[in-house]
Amino acid sequence: MLPTNTTIKKLAICFLMVILTGAGVNAQTTPPTWWFGVSGAANFNFYGGTTQTLNNSLIVPTAFHRGQGVSPYGSVLVEYRPAGVFGIMLNVGYDGRGAKFNNEVAPCDCPATLKTSMSYVTVEPSLRLSVPSSGLYFFVGPRVGFNINKDFSYTQLRQPNTNSQFSDMHSTVFSGQVGMGYDIMVSSAASTTKVSLSPFISYQPYFGQEPRTIETWTVTTIRAGLALKFGKGHKAVVKIADAPLVVAAPAADVSFSVVAPAAAPSIHLVSETLPLSNSVFFDEKSSEIPNRYIILTKDQAFSFKEAQLQNEQSDNMTGRSARQLNIYHNILNILGDRLRANPSAKISLTGSAYSGPAEGKERAESIKTYLVNAFGINPSRITVVGRTKPVIPSDKPGNTKQLTLVRAEDRRVDIASSSPELLVEVGGDMIKPVMIVTTQGDPHDNQVVFNVDSAKIKLKSWSIDVTDDKGAVQHYGPFTNDEESVRMSSILGDNHEGTYKVVMQGETNKGQMIKKESSVHLIHPDETTQKGFRYSILLDFDKAISIASYNRFLTNVVAPSIPDGATVTIHGHTDVVGEEAHNLTLSQQRALDVQHILEHALAGAGKNNVKFETLGFGEDANHAPFENGLPEQRFYNRTVIIDIAPAK
């Protein structure tokens, strides 16, 4: 049985994660030529072909075809690494190829199993190819195995278990392997005794690995493990006036650049498709609708129309967050207006409370009462249900972190409906979006971008000092990512134009300080207006894969609104629940997934002149569209925002 793509992918990811935990050490000694050591690994064995004649006295009624299992591997090793790329390796050790065939059903309609602990003494010489200035290496070579164990165990429900040995086994097998590894130096740079930890992975195809002289049984193996290696180096010296001088390790270096924004309009008039979360959040131990939601009297509800919220929103509401939350906090009024306009539509309200389904139902009943009393909705059109936890909770089983935040998100009433006038299925049930027009001042493309190449790998942190021609200094940071941005308006202040000295100072992982200088000329944009489009998608808690469920929406709705020559800015965000590094990676993955879907759709439409600017900001408060104090704010921070700007 050949290993699946998923199995290979998982092992490769694990191998790369181990590599990334290692750090290179700048040598103050010459590297050893000879290395000696030991290794340990797990053999992931996959059986294919057919076996039925187990030995001369046992032919089972049903043939076995596929199986898999994990067995140990251990070896002693020697490596010869002269200067240059090429070297040789030799491993001699114990090689377990045991596994269990998948269950087969005998003619008696009873399950049968076959398990073997087959193993070899193996000799594996390999050609080693090193990547210069790196611990990464590749190897390829033959494998010779001498069989030392051919035991098997056969079980069938209606006959005694059989423990015996296979007959007709090859005493020696000849095959090959290809693999890669990474040498992580754990000894000090000044020590002549070198110690290396080396994670490795290899692939050994079934060619030549038929265990028996009969039938067609084959074995394919993926091996993943760790080697411990020792070598002896010598001091690296340079003679100056007959005096030896030990060569010191050079300080880490990075490249630094500053990019000023292109001449962009100062105001963006944005037509925004605003998604509405289908949840209403409640305070602890309360079944009253919180007062942050906009509650209307019967007379006010009579004159309320959703269209009132679609008019142009000014930018004086402390930014996009306030504009969106103002509309979201009208969620019950929007729902009442839509129910009133669509008399045949029905909804279901599912309330949740940790105290039990009874309180959850009370929360749902409070929303039903409001819709009935204020908007005159027939009670028979509204179904209420109580639960302890929502169908998709934020508080996952086994979670012990940030319980106050995640449990506040589970105190809610979820709204569901099969009516397309009320809800749409876009990545999950979501109240039909509201179309609004907003005036966005100081848009994202008016930002100064600072890039420090490999900062996440080489630096603990870095910061920026921006100095104008009068000597006034502005400080930004500390930062840890490779790229950060600052709004141009923050640097310019009241100035229309200016040239600025930019100094980057960073601390390396070894505590060394490095400094880079550059300059940038900034011009405040003229008072011009550009029209654009914005779409947002909301995602489930801690899931990037849910982007796939937006494929139809992104392909059929968003992509057609992107004109040829446009610039598409995609920003991924998360809330503050979870680890910061995990959230950053998650937001980047979300944003890239959206870009890939849009690129595919645009290519199918023949639009190839579209520029993408895609970033993931994680939980960074400086870029987050919302704060994180309220559950609905955290829900809206689990988002990817897509801004479409036609060609200027």
C-alpha positions, 0 to 999 in steps of 0.5 A: 500500500503506497502512503497517501499524499496526506501522510507524506504532507504531515510527515514533511510538515513535522520535519520542517517544524523540527528544522525551524527550531534549530539555529545555525551557529557561526563557526570559530573552528574548522568543521570536522571531516569525520563524524560518528554517531547514532540515530533513532527513527520510526518506520512508517510501513505501508503494505501492498500486493497480495499474500495468502500462502503464509507457510508450507502448512498454512494457506488462509482462505482469504488473501491479504492486500493492504496494511500499515504500521509503525516499527522502530529503526536504530543505527550507528553511523559514520559520515565523511564530509570533506570541503565542498558539497559532496560527502558519503554516509554509512548507517548500519542498524536494526530496521523494523518493517513490521505492520498489520494487514487491514482486516479481511473477511473470511468466507465464514463471514468472520474477520481475519487479521495478519500481523508481522514483526518482520525486521532486518539488519540493514546496511545503507551507504549514501551519497550526501549533498550539502547545501552551502552555508546551511545545515540542510543536506540531501542523501541518496543511496542503496539499502541492503537488508538481512532478514532476522525476523519473519514471525507472524500472527494470524487470527480468525474468529472461528479458528485458533490463533496461529503464531508462526513464521513466513516461509519462502522469505528472501534472506537478503533484499536490495533496494534504495532510498532518498531523503533529507536532513538538517544538522543543528549544531548544539555545541559552542562555536569556539569548541573543537568538539562538535555535537550535532542534532540532525532530524531527517526523513527518507523515502524507501519505495517498494522497488526491491523490497518484496519480502518473499520469493512467492506472491506479490507482497511489497513494502514501502517505508517512510522513515522519520527520526533524529541522529546525534553526531560527534566530530572533532574540529580545529581552531580557525586562525589567521596569521598576522605578523606571526601572531595567531588570531582566532576568527570572530563570528560576524554579526547578523545582518539584515537588509532594510527598505522604506517604501512611500505610498504611491500618489493616492486619493485622500478620500475613498468613497466605498460601496460596502457589502457588510455581512451581519452576524446572525448572533445576539449576545447577552450579559452573564446571568441575564435574559434581557436584551443588552442596551447596546442593541438598538431597541425601538418603540412600537411607533419607531419600529413602524417607521423603521426601514432597513434602507435608512442604514444604507445611506452614506455613513460619515467618517466621524464615527471613530472609523469603520468599527463604529459604522459597522457596529452601529448597523450590527446593533440594529440587527433585530430591527433589520430582522423585524423589517425583513420579516414584515416585508416577507410575510411567509418567512419564518425564523428559528431562535436558539438561545444558549446559557451555561446555566442550562437550556431553560435560561437559553430559551428565555433569552430567545423568548426575549427576542421573540417578544420584541419582534412581536410587540414592536414589529407586529410579527405573528408569534407562530412565525418564530420558533424558540429553542434552548441549549446549554452551548451553541451548535458551534461554540467558542469554548471548545472541549478541554479548553482552559485558556481565556475562558472569560472571553470564549464563554461570553461568546457562548451566551447568545441567541443564534438566528436561523431561517430557510428564507433567502430574503432573511439569511443567506448561506455564505460560509454558514448561516449569515443574515443577508448583508446590508449594502452601505456607502461609506466615506473612508478618509486616510485609506490603507494605501496611504501607508509608509511600509518598512521592510526588514528582511528576515527579521522574524528569523534574525532579530528579537525585535526592531524599531523605527526613528523618523526624523524631519528636517528640523530634528523632531523625532517620531518613534515607532515599534518595537516590531517583530514581523518582517514588514510593518506599516505606519499611516503617512498622516501620522508621520506628516502631521500638519505638514503637506510634504517632507523628507525624513531620515529613517533609522532602523535599530534592531537586536539580534537573537544573540543580543547584538545591536544593528542599525540601518539608515534610509530616507523617504520623501512624503507628499500628502495627497490632493483632495481627490476622491476615488470610488471603490468596493469593499467586501468582508467575510466572517469566519468561524472560531480558529478556522482558516479552512472555512474560507473554502465555503466562501468559494461560491461567494468570492467567485460569483459575487466578488470577482465579477466586481473587480475590473481589469487593472484594479488593485485588490487589497486583502487584509486578514485579521483575528481576535485576541483569543489564542496565541499571538503567533498562531493568530498571525499565521491564521490571518495570513492563511485566511488572506492568502486563501481568499487571494488564491480563490479570486486569482483563479476566478479572474483567470477564468474571466480573462482578467490578468492585469489585477494587482494584489496586496495581501497581508495578515495582521493577526490580532495586532490592535494597530490594524484590527478593524474592531476592539476586542471588549465585546463578543460581537467585536471579536466575532467581527475581528475574525475576518478577511476584508477585501478592498477593490480600487479601480485603476487610477 
